[in-house]
């Protein structure tokens, strides 16, 4: 579990980290360099979940080295499917990272929603739904490892 007290924002008691795959952790179906190490480091404190529609058909291969649970979603209403997934985990104990329009609802509902940019871009609705926006997935994962950065940005 990861405890973060952010003055004027909230006290977070995070058990789960839910991550979008394509556009967030992977580009063109391939995991970006440096992501595996960061996720596996966070897996000591958080249960890691990777959600994807598996657009490129390589999700299982892309996440093979991750200490994470992979869930492949159906093609219909992925925004709803992602929201239902984090609600089942207990959204008040979940941090989410994503970039796509289908990530917006889970980012808004999660205890901590982080929107990132990538080579695929970021949906405007997703940025507005998030608690914080950072340039890359690397930066988002580092916020959870180096929580003083997160506190500095979100405190009142």
PyMOL commands that set and color helices and strands:
alter all, ss='L'
color gray80, all
select helices_A, chain A and resi 35-42+59-62+78-89+91-93+101-109+124-129+137-145+147-154
alter helices_A, ss='H'
color red, helices_A
select strands_A, chain A and resi 2-6+10-14+16-20+26-27+30-31+47-52+69-72+94-98+112-116+132-134
alter strands_A, ss='S'
color yellow, strands_A
deselect
rebuild
show_as cartoon
